[in-house]
């Protein structure tokens, strides 16, 4: 399934049986994107925070996602 807003190009390219449209379906995705941009300054446009290598960039973002998304679940297992 693909969720998106009701933009015309999605309707032309994605089969209707695999496409869900509406704000209710994209709200969580947009919220996650906003959280990442707000909390990790490297993802914001026009910032002075940057990584000199792609490897460091990926590690910083991966560590944040791991702690933010799965941090509570890891504490429950202990």
PQR file with spaces between the fields and no chain letter, atoms N, CA, C, O and H, PARSE charges and radii, in Angstrom:
ATOM       1  N    UNK     1       0.829   -1.186    0.000 -0.4000 1.5000
ATOM       2  CA   UNK     1       0.000    0.000    0.000 -0.0000 2.0000
ATOM       3  C    UNK     1       0.873    1.250    0.000  0.5500 1.7000
ATOM       4  O    UNK     1       1.932    1.291    0.627 -0.5500 1.4000
ATOM       5  N    UNK     2       0.419    2.232   -0.694 -0.4000 1.5000
ATOM       6  CA   UNK     2       1.080    3.530   -0.733 -0.0000 2.0000
ATOM       7  C    UNK     2       0.091    4.566   -0.222  0.5500 1.7000
ATOM       8  O    UNK     2      -1.042    4.632   -0.698 -0.5500 1.4000
ATOM       9  H    UNK     2      -0.441    2.199   -1.203  0.4000 1.0000
ATOM      10  N    UNK     3       0.506    5.361    0.725 -0.4000 1.5000
ATOM      11  CA   UNK     3      -0.360    6.425    1.238 -0.0000 2.0000
ATOM      12  C    UNK     3       0.190    7.766    0.795  0.5500 1.7000
ATOM      13  O    UNK     3       1.399    7.996    0.842 -0.5500 1.4000
ATOM      14  H    UNK     3       1.427    5.308    1.111  0.4000 1.0000
ATOM      15  N    UNK     4      -0.695    8.650    0.365 -0.4000 1.5000
ATOM      16  CA   UNK     4      -0.272    9.974   -0.087 -0.0000 2.0000
ATOM      17  C    UNK     4      -1.453   10.928   -0.008  0.5500 1.7000
ATOM      18  O    UNK     4      -2.581   10.535    0.290 -0.5500 1.4000
ATOM      19  H    UNK     4      -1.677    8.464    0.327  0.4000 1.0000
ATOM      20  N    UNK     5      -1.158   12.197   -0.285 -0.4000 1.5000
ATOM      21  CA   UNK     5      -2.252   13.147   -0.397 -0.0000 2.0000
ATOM      22  C    UNK     5      -2.921   12.924   -1.756  0.5500 1.7000
ATOM      23  O    UNK     5      -2.536   12.016   -2.493 -0.5500 1.4000
ATOM      24  H    UNK     5      -0.242   12.516   -0.527  0.4000 1.0000
ATOM      25  N    UNK     6      -3.878   13.712   -2.077 -0.4000 1.5000
ATOM      26  CA   UNK     6      -4.654   13.479   -3.305 -0.0000 2.0000
ATOM      27  C    UNK     6      -4.055   14.228   -4.493  0.5500 1.7000
ATOM      28  O    UNK     6      -4.777   14.854   -5.269 -0.5500 1.4000
ATOM      29  H    UNK     6      -4.192   14.449   -1.479  0.4000 1.0000
ATOM      30  N    UNK     7      -2.763   14.160   -4.627 -0.4000 1.5000
ATOM      31  CA   UNK     7      -2.081   14.842   -5.720 -0.0000 2.0000
ATOM      32  C    UNK     7      -2.245   14.036   -7.003  0.5500 1.7000
ATOM      33  O    UNK     7      -2.180   12.807   -6.968 -0.5500 1.4000
ATOM      34  H    UNK     7      -2.177   13.651   -3.997  0.4000 1.0000
ATOM      35  N    UNK     8      -2.453   14.696   -8.115 -0.4000 1.5000
ATOM      36  CA   UNK     8      -2.785   14.047   -9.379 -0.0000 2.0000
ATOM      37  C    UNK     8      -1.770   13.039   -9.888  0.5500 1.7000
ATOM      38  O    UNK     8      -2.161   11.993  -10.406 -0.5500 1.4000
ATOM      39  H    UNK     8      -2.506   15.694   -8.143  0.4000 1.0000
ATOM      40  N    UNK     9      -0.479   13.318   -9.758 -0.4000 1.5000
ATOM      41  CA   UNK     9       0.517   12.394  -10.307 -0.0000 2.0000
ATOM      42  C    UNK     9       0.498   11.039   -9.637  0.5500 1.7000
ATOM      43  O    UNK     9       0.777   10.032  -10.287 -0.5500 1.4000
ATOM      44  H    UNK     9      -0.161   14.168   -9.337  0.4000 1.0000
ATOM      45  N    UNK    10       0.172   10.983   -8.335 -0.4000 1.5000
ATOM      46  CA   UNK    10       0.087    9.681   -7.674 -0.0000 2.0000
ATOM      47  C    UNK    10      -1.055    8.865   -8.273  0.5500 1.7000
ATOM      48  O    UNK    10      -0.911    7.667   -8.515 -0.5500 1.4000
ATOM      49  H    UNK    10      -0.055   11.802   -7.807  0.4000 1.0000
ATOM      50  N    UNK    11      -2.170    9.513   -8.505 -0.4000 1.5000
ATOM      51  CA   UNK    11      -3.329    8.823   -9.070 -0.0000 2.0000
ATOM      52  C    UNK    11      -3.063    8.263  -10.452  0.5500 1.7000
ATOM      53  O    UNK    11      -3.610    7.223  -10.817 -0.5500 1.4000
ATOM      54  H    UNK    11      -2.286   10.487   -8.309  0.4000 1.0000
ATOM      55  N    UNK    12      -2.232    8.939  -11.219 -0.4000 1.5000
ATOM      56  CA   UNK    12      -1.919    8.455  -12.570 -0.0000 2.0000
ATOM      57  C    UNK    12      -0.923    7.306  -12.554  0.5500 1.7000
ATOM      58  O    UNK    12      -0.973    6.444  -13.431 -0.5500 1.4000
ATOM      59  H    UNK    12      -1.788    9.784  -10.922  0.4000 1.0000
ATOM      60  N    UNK    13      -0.031    7.272  -11.592 -0.4000 1.5000
ATOM      61  CA   UNK    13       1.057    6.298  -11.583 -0.0000 2.0000
ATOM      62  C    UNK    13       0.836    5.084  -10.686  0.5500 1.7000
ATOM      63  O    UNK    13       1.392    4.019  -10.952 -0.5500 1.4000
ATOM      64  H    UNK    13       0.009    7.972  -10.879  0.4000 1.0000
ATOM      65  N    UNK    14       0.043    5.219   -9.638 -0.4000 1.5000
ATOM      66  CA   UNK    14      -0.138    4.138   -8.665 -0.0000 2.0000
ATOM      67  C    UNK    14      -1.517    3.512   -8.872  0.5500 1.7000
ATOM      68  O    UNK    14      -2.512    4.233   -8.946 -0.5500 1.4000
ATOM      69  H    UNK    14      -0.409    6.084   -9.421  0.4000 1.0000
ATOM      70  N    UNK    15      -1.591    2.180   -8.966 -0.4000 1.5000
ATOM      71  CA   UNK    15      -2.899    1.528   -9.129 -0.0000 2.0000
ATOM      72  C    UNK    15      -3.828    1.848   -7.952  0.5500 1.7000
ATOM      73  O    UNK    15      -3.384    1.919   -6.806 -0.5500 1.4000
ATOM      74  H    UNK    15      -0.783    1.594   -8.906  0.4000 1.0000
ATOM      75  N    UNK    16      -5.109    2.040   -8.243 -0.4000 1.5000
ATOM      76  CA   UNK    16      -6.074    2.435   -7.210 -0.0000 2.0000
ATOM      77  C    UNK    16      -6.193    1.424   -6.080  0.5500 1.7000
ATOM      78  O    UNK    16      -6.449    1.808   -4.939 -0.5500 1.4000
ATOM      79  H    UNK    16      -5.470    1.982   -9.174  0.4000 1.0000
ATOM      80  N    UNK    17      -6.014    0.144   -6.371 -0.4000 1.5000
ATOM      81  CA   UNK    17      -6.150   -0.867   -5.313 -0.0000 2.0000
ATOM      82  C    UNK    17      -4.969   -0.852   -4.340  0.5500 1.7000
ATOM      83  O    UNK    17      -5.047   -1.462   -3.274 -0.5500 1.4000
ATOM      84  H    UNK    17      -5.806   -0.168   -7.298  0.4000 1.0000
ATOM      85  N    UNK    18      -3.877   -0.164   -4.689 -0.4000 1.5000
ATOM      86  CA   UNK    18      -2.703   -0.086   -3.811 -0.0000 2.0000
ATOM      87  C    UNK    18      -2.445    1.328   -3.310  0.5500 1.7000
ATOM      88  O    UNK    18      -1.364    1.612   -2.794 -0.5500 1.4000
ATOM      89  H    UNK    18      -3.814    0.332   -5.555  0.4000 1.0000
ATOM      90  N    UNK    19      -3.422    2.219   -3.456 -0.4000 1.5000
ATOM      91  CA   UNK    19      -3.202    3.625   -3.130 -0.0000 2.0000
ATOM      92  C    UNK    19      -4.279    4.125   -2.173  0.5500 1.7000
ATOM      93  O    UNK    19      -5.468    4.078   -2.488 -0.5500 1.4000
ATOM      94  H    UNK    19      -4.300    1.989   -3.876  0.4000 1.0000
ATOM      95  N    UNK    20      -3.860    4.602   -1.005 -0.4000 1.5000
ATOM      96  CA   UNK    20      -4.763    5.233   -0.047 -0.0000 2.0000
ATOM      97  C    UNK    20      -4.482    6.725   -0.050  0.5500 1.7000
ATOM      98  O    UNK    20      -3.331    7.143    0.071 -0.5500 1.4000
ATOM      99  H    UNK    20      -2.894    4.640   -0.749  0.4000 1.0000
ATOM     100  N    UNK    21      -5.529    7.529   -0.186 -0.4000 1.5000
ATOM     101  CA   UNK    21      -5.335    8.975   -0.197 -0.0000 2.0000
ATOM     102  C    UNK    21      -6.016    9.608    1.004  0.5500 1.7000
ATOM     103  O    UNK    21      -6.992    9.084    1.540 -0.5500 1.4000
ATOM     104  H    UNK    21      -6.464    7.189   -0.285  0.4000 1.0000
ATOM     105  N    UNK    22      -5.486   10.728    1.404 -0.4000 1.5000
ATOM     106  CA   UNK    22      -6.091   11.491    2.487 -0.0000 2.0000
ATOM     107  C    UNK    22      -5.080   11.886    3.540  0.5500 1.7000
ATOM     108  O    UNK    22      -4.041   11.246    3.703 -0.5500 1.4000
ATOM     109  H    UNK    22      -4.693   11.154    0.969  0.4000 1.0000
ATOM     110  N    UNK    23      -5.406   12.957    4.256 -0.4000 1.5000
ATOM     111  CA   UNK    23      -4.500   13.465    5.288 -0.0000 2.0000
ATOM     112  C    UNK    23      -4.349   12.505    6.446  0.5500 1.7000
ATOM     113  O    UNK    23      -3.284   12.432    7.058 -0.5500 1.4000
ATOM     114  H    UNK    23      -6.250   13.477    4.124  0.4000 1.0000
ATOM     115  N    UNK    24      -5.393   11.775    6.750 -0.4000 1.5000
ATOM     116  CA   UNK    24      -5.336   10.875    7.902 -0.0000 2.0000
ATOM     117  C    UNK    24      -4.239    9.817    7.722  0.5500 1.7000
ATOM     118  O    UNK    24      -3.657    9.350    8.700 -0.5500 1.4000
ATOM     119  H    UNK    24      -6.258   11.835    6.252  0.4000 1.0000
ATOM     120  N    UNK    25      -3.966    9.446    6.480 -0.4000 1.5000
ATOM     121  CA   UNK    25      -2.963    8.416    6.216 -0.0000 2.0000
ATOM     122  C    UNK    25      -1.546    8.973    6.194  0.5500 1.7000
ATOM     123  O    UNK    25      -0.590    8.241    6.453 -0.5500 1.4000
ATOM     124  H    UNK    25      -4.439    9.825    5.685  0.4000 1.0000
ATOM     125  N    UNK    26      -1.399   10.255    5.889 -0.4000 1.5000
ATOM     126  CA   UNK    26      -0.060   10.838    5.792 -0.0000 2.0000
ATOM     127  C    UNK    26       0.348   11.613    7.040  0.5500 1.7000
ATOM     128  O    UNK    26       1.495   12.048    7.142 -0.5500 1.4000
ATOM     129  H    UNK    26      -2.176   10.849    5.679  0.4000 1.0000
ATOM     130  N    UNK    27      -0.556   11.791    7.982 -0.4000 1.5000
ATOM     131  CA   UNK    27      -0.272   12.610    9.161 -0.0000 2.0000
ATOM     132  C    UNK    27       0.892   12.060    9.986  0.5500 1.7000
ATOM     133  O    UNK    27       1.765   12.825   10.396 -0.5500 1.4000
ATOM     134  H    UNK    27      -1.488   11.438    7.900  0.4000 1.0000
ATOM     135  N    UNK    28       0.923   10.762   10.234 -0.4000 1.5000
ATOM     136  CA   UNK    28       1.997   10.178   11.048 -0.0000 2.0000
ATOM     137  C    UNK    28       3.347   10.279   10.338  0.5500 1.7000
ATOM     138  O    UNK    28       4.365   10.557   10.973 -0.5500 1.4000
ATOM     139  H    UNK    28       0.214   10.140    9.901  0.4000 1.0000
ATOM     140  N    UNK    29       3.357   10.056    9.033 -0.4000 1.5000
ATOM     141  CA   UNK    29       4.598   10.152    8.263 -0.0000 2.0000
ATOM     142  C    UNK    29       5.140   11.579    8.321  0.5500 1.7000
ATOM     143  O    UNK    29       6.327   11.790    8.570 -0.5500 1.4000
ATOM     144  H    UNK    29       2.531    9.831    8.517  0.4000 1.0000
ATOM     145  N    UNK    30       4.263   12.557    8.090 -0.4000 1.5000
ATOM     146  CA   UNK    30       4.689   13.953    8.139 -0.0000 2.0000
ATOM     147  C    UNK    30       5.164   14.342    9.538  0.5500 1.7000
ATOM     148  O    UNK    30       6.111   15.116    9.673 -0.5500 1.4000
ATOM     149  H    UNK    30       3.299   12.386    7.888  0.4000 1.0000
ATOM     150  N    UNK    31       4.521   13.816   10.574 -0.4000 1.5000
ATOM     151  CA   UNK    31       4.940   14.106   11.952 -0.0000 2.0000
ATOM     152  C    UNK    31       6.341   13.562   12.215  0.5500 1.7000
ATOM     153  O    UNK    31       7.164   14.233   12.838 -0.5500 1.4000
ATOM     154  H    UNK    31       3.752   13.187   10.465  0.4000 1.0000
ATOM     155  N    UNK    32       6.613   12.339   11.738 -0.4000 1.5000
ATOM     156  CA   UNK    32       7.952   11.767   11.898 -0.0000 2.0000
ATOM     157  C    UNK    32       8.997   12.586   11.151  0.5500 1.7000
ATOM     158  O    UNK    32      10.089   12.822   11.668 -0.5500 1.4000
ATOM     159  H    UNK    32       5.944   11.794   11.232  0.4000 1.0000
ATOM     160  N    UNK    33       8.666   13.021    9.936 -0.4000 1.5000
ATOM     161  CA   UNK    33       9.604   13.842    9.166 -0.0000 2.0000
ATOM     162  C    UNK    33       9.893   15.161    9.881  0.5500 1.7000
ATOM     163  O    UNK    33      11.038   15.611    9.922 -0.5500 1.4000
ATOM     164  H    UNK    33       7.779   12.830    9.516  0.4000 1.0000
ATOM     165  N    UNK    34       8.853   15.779   10.443 -0.4000 1.5000
ATOM     166  CA   UNK    34       9.044   17.035   11.166 -0.0000 2.0000
ATOM     167  C    UNK    34       9.904   16.831   12.408  0.5500 1.7000
ATOM     168  O    UNK    34      10.769   17.654   12.707 -0.5500 1.4000
ATOM     169  H    UNK    34       7.923   15.413   10.410  0.4000 1.0000
ATOM     170  N    UNK    35       9.670   15.741   13.131 -0.4000 1.5000
ATOM     171  CA   UNK    35      10.476   15.449   14.319 -0.0000 2.0000
ATOM     172  C    UNK    35      11.941   15.282   13.946  0.5500 1.7000
ATOM     173  O    UNK    35      12.821   15.805   14.630 -0.5500 1.4000
ATOM     174  H    UNK    35       8.967   15.073   12.888  0.4000 1.0000
ATOM     175  N    UNK    36      12.207   14.557   12.866 -0.4000 1.5000
ATOM     176  CA   UNK    36      13.592   14.373   12.424 -0.0000 2.0000
ATOM     177  C    UNK    36      14.235   15.707   12.055  0.5500 1.7000
ATOM     178  O    UNK    36      15.362   15.986   12.464 -0.5500 1.4000
ATOM     179  H    UNK    36      11.492   14.132   12.310  0.4000 1.0000
ATOM     180  N    UNK    37      13.524   16.537   11.280 -0.4000 1.5000
ATOM     181  CA   UNK    37      14.090   17.827   10.873 -0.0000 2.0000
ATOM     182  C    UNK    37      14.319   18.749   12.062  0.5500 1.7000
ATOM     183  O    UNK    37      15.292   19.502   12.086 -0.5500 1.4000
ATOM     184  H    UNK    37      12.608   16.310   10.947  0.4000 1.0000
ATOM     185  N    UNK    38      13.427   18.694   13.048 -0.4000 1.5000
ATOM     186  CA   UNK    38      13.544   19.570   14.208 -0.0000 2.0000
ATOM     187  C    UNK    38      14.653   19.126   15.147  0.5500 1.7000
ATOM     188  O    UNK    38      15.425   19.952   15.631 -0.5500 1.4000
ATOM     189  H    UNK    38      12.636   18.082   13.028  0.4000 1.0000
ATOM     190  N    UNK    39      14.736   17.840   15.404 -0.4000 1.5000
ATOM     191  CA   UNK    39      15.676   17.332   16.399 -0.0000 2.0000
ATOM     192  C    UNK    39      17.067   17.077   15.832  0.5500 1.7000
ATOM     193  O    UNK    39      18.048   17.115   16.575 -0.5500 1.4000
ATOM     194  H    UNK    39      14.108   17.169   15.010  0.4000 1.0000
ATOM     195  N    UNK    40      17.172   16.818   14.529 -0.4000 1.5000
ATOM     196  CA   UNK    40      18.481   16.610   13.895 -0.0000 2.0000
ATOM     197  C    UNK    40      18.707   17.776   12.939  0.5500 1.7000
ATOM     198  O    UNK    40      18.163   17.802   11.835 -0.5500 1.4000
ATOM     199  H    UNK    40      16.376   16.787   13.925  0.4000 1.0000
ATOM     200  N    UNK    41      19.492   18.712   13.364 -0.4000 1.5000
ATOM     201  CA   UNK    41      19.698   19.931   12.582 -0.0000 2.0000
ATOM     202  C    UNK    41      20.354   19.657   11.232  0.5500 1.7000
ATOM     203  O    UNK    41      20.258   20.483   10.324 -0.5500 1.4000
ATOM     204  H    UNK    41      19.934   18.691   14.260  0.4000 1.0000
ATOM     205  N    UNK    42      21.008   18.528   11.086 -0.4000 1.5000
ATOM     206  CA   UNK    42      21.664   18.193    9.820 -0.0000 2.0000
ATOM     207  C    UNK    42      20.654   18.009    8.695  0.5500 1.7000
ATOM     208  O    UNK    42      21.007   18.133    7.522 -0.5500 1.4000
ATOM     209  H    UNK    42      21.086   17.857   11.824  0.4000 1.0000
ATOM     210  N    UNK    43      19.400   17.714    9.036 -0.4000 1.5000
ATOM     211  CA   UNK    43      18.381   17.482    8.018 -0.0000 2.0000
ATOM     212  C    UNK    43      17.641   18.755    7.626  0.5500 1.7000
ATOM     213  O    UNK    43      16.902   18.764    6.642 -0.5500 1.4000
ATOM     214  H    UNK    43      19.113   17.613    9.989  0.4000 1.0000
ATOM     215  N    UNK    44      17.833   19.827    8.389 -0.4000 1.5000
ATOM     216  CA   UNK    44      17.159   21.085    8.083 -0.0000 2.0000
ATOM     217  C    UNK    44      17.905   21.804    6.964  0.5500 1.7000
ATOM     218  O    UNK    44      19.121   21.674    6.825 -0.5500 1.4000
ATOM     219  H    UNK    44      18.433   19.819    9.188  0.4000 1.0000
ATOM     220  N    UNK    45      17.174   22.545    6.191 -0.4000 1.5000
ATOM     221  CA   UNK    45      17.786   23.305    5.122 -0.0000 2.0000
ATOM     222  C    UNK    45      18.441   24.558    5.699  0.5500 1.7000
ATOM     223  O    UNK    45      17.963   25.102    6.695 -0.5500 1.4000
ATOM     224  H    UNK    45      16.186   22.651    6.303  0.4000 1.0000
ATOM     225  N    UNK    46      19.492   25.004    5.106 -0.4000 1.5000
ATOM     226  CA   UNK    46      20.203   26.215    5.537 -0.0000 2.0000
ATOM     227  C    UNK    46      20.644   26.120    6.991  0.5500 1.7000
ATOM     228  O    UNK    46      20.227   26.929    7.821 -0.5500 1.4000
ATOM     229  H    UNK    46      19.880   24.563    4.298  0.4000 1.0000
ATOM     230  N    UNK    47      21.455   25.170    7.294 -0.4000 1.5000
ATOM     231  CA   UNK    47      21.957   25.013    8.652 -0.0000 2.0000
ATOM     232  C    UNK    47      23.478   24.990    8.637  0.5500 1.7000
ATOM     233  O    UNK    47      24.091   24.713    7.605 -0.5500 1.4000
ATOM     234  H    UNK    47      21.794   24.513    6.620  0.4000 1.0000
ATOM     235  N    UNK    48      24.084   25.279    9.779 -0.4000 1.5000
ATOM     236  CA   UNK    48      25.542   25.205    9.864 -0.0000 2.0000
ATOM     237  C    UNK    48      25.990   23.851   10.411  0.5500 1.7000
ATOM     238  O    UNK    48      27.187   23.571   10.490 -0.5500 1.4000
ATOM     239  H    UNK    48      23.586   25.503   10.617  0.4000 1.0000
ATOM     240  N    UNK    49      25.024   23.014   10.787 -0.4000 1.5000
ATOM     241  CA   UNK    49      25.348   21.667   11.282 -0.0000 2.0000
ATOM     242  C    UNK    49      25.417   20.725   10.090  0.5500 1.7000
ATOM     243  O    UNK    49      24.435   20.574    9.363 -0.5500 1.4000
ATOM     244  H    UNK    49      24.052   23.241   10.723  0.4000 1.0000
ATOM     245  N    UNK    50      26.542   20.102    9.887 -0.4000 1.5000
ATOM     246  CA   UNK    50      26.669   19.177    8.767 -0.0000 2.0000
ATOM     247  C    UNK    50      27.704   18.125    9.098  0.5500 1.7000
ATOM     248  O    UNK    50      28.475   18.273   10.046 -0.5500 1.4000
ATOM     249  H    UNK    50      27.339   20.224   10.478  0.4000 1.0000
ATOM     250  N    UNK    51      27.717   17.064    8.315 -0.4000 1.5000
ATOM     251  CA   UNK    51      28.706   16.005    8.481 -0.0000 2.0000
ATOM     252  C    UNK    51      29.695   16.088    7.336  0.5500 1.7000
ATOM     253  O    UNK    51      29.325   16.400    6.204 -0.5500 1.4000
ATOM     254  H    UNK    51      27.091   16.944    7.545  0.4000 1.0000
ATOM     255  N    UNK    52      30.926   15.814    7.628 -0.4000 1.5000
ATOM     256  CA   UNK    52      31.941   15.850    6.579 -0.0000 2.0000
ATOM     257  C    UNK    52      31.946   14.579    5.742  0.5500 1.7000
ATOM     258  O    UNK    52      32.510   14.558    4.648 -0.5500 1.4000
ATOM     259  H    UNK    52      31.227   15.561    8.548  0.4000 1.0000
ATOM     260  N    UNK    53      31.328   13.530    6.245 -0.4000 1.5000
ATOM     261  CA   UNK    53      31.265   12.295    5.459 -0.0000 2.0000
ATOM     262  C    UNK    53      29.864   11.702    5.549  0.5500 1.7000
ATOM     263  O    UNK    53      29.146   11.916    6.525 -0.5500 1.4000
ATOM     264  H    UNK    53      30.870   13.547    7.134  0.4000 1.0000
ATOM     265  N    UNK    54      29.494   10.964    4.532 -0.4000 1.5000
ATOM     266  CA   UNK    54      28.188   10.313    4.489 -0.0000 2.0000
ATOM     267  C    UNK    54      28.083    9.282    5.608  0.5500 1.7000
ATOM     268  O    UNK    54      27.011    9.104    6.187 -0.5500 1.4000
ATOM     269  H    UNK    54      30.078   10.790    3.739  0.4000 1.0000
ATOM     270  N    UNK    55      29.174    8.609    5.913 -0.4000 1.5000
ATOM     271  CA   UNK    55      29.168    7.582    6.958 -0.0000 2.0000
ATOM     272  C    UNK    55      28.774    8.174    8.318  0.5500 1.7000
ATOM     273  O    UNK    55      27.937    7.604    9.018 -0.5500 1.4000
ATOM     274  H    UNK    55      30.045    8.753    5.443  0.4000 1.0000
ATOM     275  N    UNK    56      29.359    9.291    8.690 -0.4000 1.5000
ATOM     276  CA   UNK    56      29.024    9.938    9.964 -0.0000 2.0000
ATOM     277  C    UNK    56      27.576   10.425    9.941  0.5500 1.7000
ATOM     278  O    UNK    56      26.854   10.285   10.928 -0.5500 1.4000
ATOM     279  H    UNK    56      30.040    9.754    8.121  0.4000 1.0000
ATOM     280  N    UNK    57      27.162   10.988    8.825 -0.4000 1.5000
ATOM     281  CA   UNK    57      25.787   11.459    8.660 -0.0000 2.0000
ATOM     282  C    UNK    57      24.800   10.313    8.905  0.5500 1.7000
ATOM     283  O    UNK    57      23.834   10.474    9.651 -0.5500 1.4000
ATOM     284  H    UNK    57      27.749   11.102    8.024  0.4000 1.0000
ATOM     285  N    UNK    58      25.039    9.171    8.287 -0.4000 1.5000
ATOM     286  CA   UNK    58      24.159    8.008    8.447 -0.0000 2.0000
ATOM     287  C    UNK    58      24.167    7.484    9.880  0.5500 1.7000
ATOM     288  O    UNK    58      23.126    7.079   10.396 -0.5500 1.4000
ATOM     289  H    UNK    58      25.823    9.039    7.681  0.4000 1.0000
ATOM     290  N    UNK    59      25.329    7.488   10.525 -0.4000 1.5000
ATOM     291  CA   UNK    59      25.411    6.994   11.903 -0.0000 2.0000
ATOM     292  C    UNK    59      24.658    7.898   12.870  0.5500 1.7000
ATOM     293  O    UNK    59      23.978    7.405   13.770 -0.5500 1.4000
ATOM     294  H    UNK    59      26.175    7.817   10.105  0.4000 1.0000
ATOM     295  N    UNK    60      24.769    9.207   12.700 -0.4000 1.5000
ATOM     296  CA   UNK    60      24.067   10.139   13.585 -0.0000 2.0000
ATOM     297  C    UNK    60      22.554    9.972   13.436  0.5500 1.7000
ATOM     298  O    UNK    60      21.833    9.888   14.431 -0.5500 1.4000
ATOM     299  H    UNK    60      25.322    9.608   11.970  0.4000 1.0000
ATOM     300  N    UNK    61      22.082    9.924   12.205 -0.4000 1.5000
ATOM     301  CA   UNK    61      20.648    9.777   11.971 -0.0000 2.0000
ATOM     302  C    UNK    61      20.164    8.410   12.444  0.5500 1.7000
ATOM     303  O    UNK    61      19.104    8.313   13.062 -0.5500 1.4000
ATOM     304  H    UNK    61      22.667    9.992   11.397  0.4000 1.0000
ATOM     305  N    UNK    62      20.918    7.360   12.166 -0.4000 1.5000
ATOM     306  CA   UNK    62      20.547    6.014   12.605 -0.0000 2.0000
ATOM     307  C    UNK    62      20.480    5.892   14.111  0.5500 1.7000
ATOM     308  O    UNK    62      19.569    5.259   14.644 -0.5500 1.4000
ATOM     309  H    UNK    62      21.780    7.439   11.664  0.4000 1.0000
ATOM     310  N    UNK    63      21.435    6.492   14.807 -0.4000 1.5000
ATOM     311  CA   UNK    63      21.437    6.455   16.271 -0.0000 2.0000
ATOM     312  C    UNK    63      20.233    7.198   16.834  0.5500 1.7000
ATOM     313  O    UNK    63      19.603    6.733   17.784 -0.5500 1.4000
ATOM     314  H    UNK    63      22.175    7.007   14.375  0.4000 1.0000
ATOM     315  N    UNK    64      19.913    8.351   16.251 -0.4000 1.5000
ATOM     316  CA   UNK    64      18.745    9.096   16.723 -0.0000 2.0000
ATOM     317  C    UNK    64      17.466    8.292   16.519  0.5500 1.7000
ATOM     318  O    UNK    64      16.642    8.193   17.428 -0.5500 1.4000
ATOM     319  H    UNK    64      20.425    8.728   15.479  0.4000 1.0000
ATOM     320  N    UNK    65      17.298    7.719   15.332 -0.4000 1.5000
ATOM     321  CA   UNK    65      16.084    6.943   15.053 -0.0000 2.0000
ATOM     322  C    UNK    65      15.991    5.751   15.995  0.5500 1.7000
ATOM     323  O    UNK    65      14.915    5.445   16.507 -0.5500 1.4000
ATOM     324  H    UNK    65      17.968    7.800   14.594  0.4000 1.0000
ATOM     325  N    UNK    66      17.103    5.085   16.223 -0.4000 1.5000
ATOM     326  CA   UNK    66      17.103    3.928   17.124 -0.0000 2.0000
ATOM     327  C    UNK    66      16.680    4.330   18.534  0.5500 1.7000
ATOM     328  O    UNK    66      15.858    3.655   19.154 -0.5500 1.4000
ATOM     329  H    UNK    66      17.977    5.334   15.806  0.4000 1.0000
ATOM     330  N    UNK    67      17.236    5.424   19.038 -0.4000 1.5000
ATOM     331  CA   UNK    67      16.898    5.849   20.400 -0.0000 2.0000
ATOM     332  C    UNK    67      15.497    6.440   20.478  0.5500 1.7000
ATOM     333  O    UNK    67      14.774    6.193   21.443 -0.5500 1.4000
ATOM     334  H    UNK    67      17.904    5.973   18.534  0.4000 1.0000
ATOM     335  N    UNK    68      15.107    7.216   19.474 -0.4000 1.5000
ATOM     336  CA   UNK    68      13.800    7.874   19.492 -0.0000 2.0000
ATOM     337  C    UNK    68      12.659    6.880   19.268  0.5500 1.7000
ATOM     338  O    UNK    68      11.652    6.916   19.975 -0.5500 1.4000
ATOM     339  H    UNK    68      15.694    7.417   18.690  0.4000 1.0000
ATOM     340  N    UNK    69      12.820    6.002   18.290 -0.4000 1.5000
ATOM     341  CA   UNK    69      11.736    5.080   17.934 -0.0000 2.0000
ATOM     342  C    UNK    69      11.706    3.836   18.812  0.5500 1.7000
ATOM     343  O    UNK    69      10.631    3.350   19.162 -0.5500 1.4000
ATOM     344  H    UNK    69      13.638    5.973   17.716  0.4000 1.0000
ATOM     345  N    UNK    70      12.868    3.321   19.168 -0.4000 1.5000
ATOM     346  CA   UNK    70      12.924    2.036   19.858 -0.0000 2.0000
ATOM     347  C    UNK    70      13.465    2.136   21.277  0.5500 1.7000
ATOM     348  O    UNK    70      13.628    1.113   21.942 -0.5500 1.4000
ATOM     349  H    UNK    70      13.742    3.715   18.883  0.4000 1.0000
ATOM     350  N    UNK    71      13.744    3.330   21.750 -0.4000 1.5000
ATOM     351  CA   UNK    71      14.303    3.507   23.085 -0.0000 2.0000
ATOM     352  C    UNK    71      13.409    2.979   24.187  0.5500 1.7000
ATOM     353  O    UNK    71      13.888    2.307   25.101 -0.5500 1.4000
ATOM     354  H    UNK    71      13.612    4.161   21.210  0.4000 1.0000
ATOM     355  N    UNK    72      12.119    3.271   24.120 -0.4000 1.5000
ATOM     356  CA   UNK    72      11.188    2.806   25.147 -0.0000 2.0000
ATOM     357  C    UNK    72      11.031    1.296   25.112  0.5500 1.7000
ATOM     358  O    UNK    72      10.934    0.659   26.161 -0.5500 1.4000
ATOM     359  H    UNK    72      11.730    3.817   23.377  0.4000 1.0000
ATOM     360  N    UNK    73      11.004    0.716   23.919 -0.4000 1.5000
ATOM     361  CA   UNK    73      10.849   -0.740   23.797 -0.0000 2.0000
ATOM     362  C    UNK    73      12.062   -1.463   24.371  0.5500 1.7000
ATOM     363  O    UNK    73      11.917   -2.519   24.986 -0.5500 1.4000
ATOM     364  H    UNK    73      11.082    1.234   23.067  0.4000 1.0000
ATOM     365  N    UNK    74      13.247   -0.910   24.178 -0.4000 1.5000
ATOM     366  CA   UNK    74      14.458   -1.545   24.708 -0.0000 2.0000
ATOM     367  C    UNK    74      14.454   -1.526   26.232  0.5500 1.7000
ATOM     368  O    UNK    74      14.925   -2.477   26.857 -0.5500 1.4000
ATOM     369  H    UNK    74      13.364   -0.052   23.678  0.4000 1.0000
ATOM     370  N    UNK    75      13.939   -0.476   26.835 -0.4000 1.5000
ATOM     371  CA   UNK    75      13.880   -0.390   28.296 -0.0000 2.0000
ATOM     372  C    UNK    75      12.878   -1.382   28.883  0.5500 1.7000
ATOM     373  O    UNK    75      13.047   -1.835   30.015 -0.5500 1.4000
ATOM     374  H    UNK    75      13.556    0.297   26.327  0.4000 1.0000
ATOM     375  N    UNK    76      11.852   -1.719   28.132 -0.4000 1.5000
ATOM     376  CA   UNK    76      10.853   -2.667   28.624 -0.0000 2.0000
ATOM     377  C    UNK    76      11.407   -4.083   28.700  0.5500 1.7000
ATOM     378  O    UNK    76      10.947   -4.884   29.515 -0.5500 1.4000
ATOM     379  H    UNK    76      11.715   -1.351   27.212  0.4000 1.0000
ATOM     380  N    UNK    77      12.393   -4.402   27.858 -0.4000 1.5000
ATOM     381  CA   UNK    77      12.948   -5.756   27.821 -0.0000 2.0000
ATOM     382  C    UNK    77      13.895   -6.025   28.980  0.5500 1.7000
ATOM     383  O    UNK    77      14.153   -7.184   29.305 -0.5500 1.4000
ATOM     384  H    UNK    77      12.766   -3.751   27.197  0.4000 1.0000
ATOM     385  N    UNK    78      14.407   -4.999   29.597 -0.4000 1.5000
ATOM     386  CA   UNK    78      15.388   -5.174   30.684 -0.0000 2.0000
ATOM     387  C    UNK    78      14.711   -5.595   31.962  0.5500 1.7000
ATOM     388  O    UNK    78      15.377   -5.789   32.979 -0.5500 1.4000
ATOM     389  H    UNK    78      14.197   -4.058   29.334  0.4000 1.0000
